[in-house]
């Protein structure tokens, strides 16, 4: 549910101004982060699982979910075809699921 709300908010914001979330969508008090990773996620082993992914998979996960980049933005940054981003990301998420 949280991911759906996050994605909807990002989509709406990108339609209006094409950049980061407005202040009203940001949490009042964000969870503590260490090294750019939310400690709540670290408790469930997400950080360690992401570190076990291949470099390409790790980069896609970081850009999409931590960086909030769209598939098109990832395409431009990495120089890979748009038709390859979604399957590679899906594969990375599948691998991450098996690690968790």
Secondary structure, 3 states (H helix, E strand, C coil): CHHHHHHHHHHHHHHHCCCCCCHHHCCCCCCCEECCEEHHHHHCCHHHHHHCCCHHHHHHHHHHHHCCCCHHHHHHHHCCCHHHHHHHHHHHHHHHHHHC
